[in-house]
Each structure stands twice: as C-alpha cells, then as structure tokens.
C-alpha cells in the first residue's frame, strides 16, 4: 500500500510517503509559509519515493489539536488530493503523533505529550506503549499548565513545546513522575504515517469530505478585557 501523510499542526511543514515498506519524509520549519510550501513538499517527497500521486492509495493527516491555521491547511490539502483521486483518508491525533515520534527517538514507552496552545494553556495527553500500539492514559485535552492530569508512577518522558513555554508550571504539577523532558520534539508526518498504516490496512479510512480538524478550543484570541 502506497500512502501519503501531511502534518502542519505546529510551525513545521511535514510530509511523508510510503512505497510498500519504504518511507520517505521531509520535516522543516516553515512558520507562516506552510500553505506556500506544502504542495511543493508533497511533490518532492513523492519524487524521492518514486511515486506519482495516481499511485497513492490513501492520505493521512495530522488532525489536531494544534495551530488553527495549520490544521486547516493539512485538512484542506488532504481533502483536495483525496477527492481528486477518489481515495480514503485517516486523521491522526497530533499529540499521539508527537508521542510516537518522541518514543522512537528516545526508546521510551511512557509519554506525556504537551503542545503550547497559547493564551496560557496547553494541549495535553499521556500515552503508554501497549504492544505495537498505544494506550491512552489521559485523553487529549486543553488545560492550564497547573491543571494537567497527573501521570501515574514514574519514568515518564515529557515532550513538546508546551514544556518550552511552561516548563516551570508543568514541572511543578508533574513533579517526580517525569524523568526527562524533550521540549524540542514535534509531531511529524512520518509518525502520522506509521500510526495511520494499520488503520488503512484494517479498512478504517474515511471519505475525503471527513478530513476535518480537531481543535479542542473554540476561541483563537483573548478579548481585550481577558488579557
């Protein structure tokens, strides 16, 4: 099965493609240039994987939470490409993709994933390795750093830019349950692809029109009176 994956949930632009068991990926900081870069990166990754878009059987995308604009870009590009090809899509949670990426690099099996949600809040979830997959210990949610769910036990790897923005407040809340912190870790399209592959194989792909973002927050800015 040849698959394509896209993630623009943070300041990075990330694309991956699989040709059978081979995975090719690119992951680069893009800031506000995500909409400008994403289709070029798709073309570059497909070329490196020796694939045409007509040979892609399904598209996975980082569904959220994350940057409102970034999530819309990933969902919109996924919808457009999938509709044109008549293929299915799979949305993968970005906190789970963050956990997958951090776990692979650090050989960890307990992950606290935390992304900066701005406005003094974080997107948080906790996962524990369960065989080839993950068990959700704390479901994705939006919290003040001092109110994130406590992690049971010790030896948790904390990752994501939520720990860069609120390290002291999160550290005070999570205490000795955290053994290491990787604030530079980000969700990647490569991780999205790995998580989506068994779902495609199981027939869980959705219609392209169902490629929609998961925001977790309704407001994108504080009112003047709330600042």
N, C-alpha and C positions, 0 to 999 in steps of 0.2 A: 504494500500500500504506500503510495506517494502522498505525503501530507505537507501542508504549509502552515506555519504558525506566525502570529503577529502579536507584539505587545508594545504598547505605548502608554502604559499606565503611570509611568514616572517621567523624569526628564530624559530618559533614554529612548532611542528608537531601536527596536529589536525584532529581527526576522530569522526564522529557521525553516529549513525544508528537509524532509527525509525522502531518500530514494531507497526503498527497501529498508535495510538496517543502517544505512549510512545517513548521518545527519550533518548538514552544513548550516552554519549560523553566523550572524553578524549582530553585534550589540555595541552601539555607540551613543555618546551623549549628543543630544540634539536640541535640547531646550525648546524654543518655540518654532523650530524648523521641522518638527515631526511630520506635519502634513506635506511639507515640501520634499522630505527625504524618503517617506515610507514606500512609495511605489518604485522609486529607483532602487531601494534596497531589496525589495521583492525581486526585481529583475536581476540584480546582481547575485543574490543567493540562488535563484533558480538556475542561472547560467553556471554557477560554480557546481551545482548539484547535477548539471547536465540534464535539466528538465525544462519542458515547456509548460506553461500554465494549463494547457489542454491535458497534460498528463497527471495533474493533481486530482486526487480522489476526495479530499476533504480539507477544510481550513479550520484551524483552532485559533482562538484569540484570548488575550487577557481581558476577562470580563469586568474586573474590578474587585474591590474598590481601588481608587487612585485618583489621579488628576481627571477632573471632569472633561476637559478638552481632549486629553489623551485617550480616555476611554471611548469617547465618541469617534475619534479618528480610527481606532482599531476596529470598532464595531462597524463603522461605515465602510471601511475598505474591505473588511471581511464580507459584509453583505453584498457589496458590488461585485467582487470577484466570484463569490459563490453563486450568486444569481445568474451571472453571465455563463457560468459553467454548468449550472443545474446540479450542484453538489451540496452536501450537508456541512454543517458547522458544529463545533463544540466550543462552548465557553468554559474557560478555566479560571478559577478564583486567583487573583493576583497574590494574595497572602500565601496561598498554598504553593504557587509557583515560586515565591520568594523562599519558602521553606525548602522546597525541592532543590533549588539552586544552592542555597547555603549548606544544606546537608551533604550534597555531593562534594563540595569543596572542602568541608571540614570533617567529613566522615562522622557526622552527628546523627542521632536518632531521636532527639527531643529538641524541638524548635519553637521558639517564641518569635513570631513574625510581626513586625510593627512598622507601619509606614506613617510618615508625617501627614496628617490630614489638615494642617494649618488651623487657624482660629483656636490655637491652644489645645488641639485634640489629636488623637492618633487612631489609625485603623489597626486593630489588634486581633490576632488569633494564635492559638497554640496547637501544635501537632506532635503526635508520637508515631514513630515508624511502626507499621503493622504489616509484617511480611514484605510484599513488594509494593504496598501502598501506605497510606497514612490514616491514622485515627484522629478525628477532631476532638481535642481535649477542651478547647474553648472555641466556640464558633466565631466567625468574623463579626466584629462589632466596632462601633465608634465610641471612644471613651476619652475622658480627661486622663492624662498620664497617671495621676494618683488613684484612679478608679479602675484600672485594667484588672481583669480577673487574675487571681493568684495562681501560680503554677504549682502543682503538687510535686513534692520531692525536690531533688537537686539535679545538678548537671544539665541544665537547660542551656542551649545556645540561643542567645538573643541576637536578632539580625534585623536590618532595615534602617532606613533613615529616620524613623521615629526615635531611634536611640541616639542619633546625631543631634536631633532637635531638642530632645527632652531627656537626656541621659541621666541627670541627677534625680529628676522626679520619678522616672521609671525605675531607676536603681533603688531608690528609697522604698518603692512599692514592692518590687520583686525580691529584694534582699538577696539572701544566700542561695536562692533556688537557681540563680544564673551563674554559670561557671565561666562563660566567655561572651563577649559582645562583638559583633561584626556590623557596625553601622553602615559600612560601605556596600553591603550586599543589596542586590536589587532583583526584582522579578526579571526573568529573561524569556525570550521566545523559545529558546532551547528547552527550558524547563516546562513551559506550556505545552510544547510538542510531546515531550516524554509523558506528561500526565494525560494528555488527550489521546495518545495512541491506543491504549487498551479500551478506551471508551468508543473510539471509532470501530475497533475490532469487534466490540460487543454489540454494535448496531445502535449506539446511543446518539448518533448525530441528529441534529435538528434541522428544520428547514432554514434556509438562509435568512428569511424575514425575522427569525427569532434570535438573531445576533444582536442582542441589546446589552447595554452596560448595566452593571450593578453598582449603584452609587453609595448606598448606606447613609447618605446625608441629603437632605432636601435643599438646604441653603448653601450658596457658594461664597457669600460675603457677609460680614457683620454690618448691621446698621450703625450709623454714627453714634447712636445712644448706647450701643452694645460694646463699643471699643474701649 
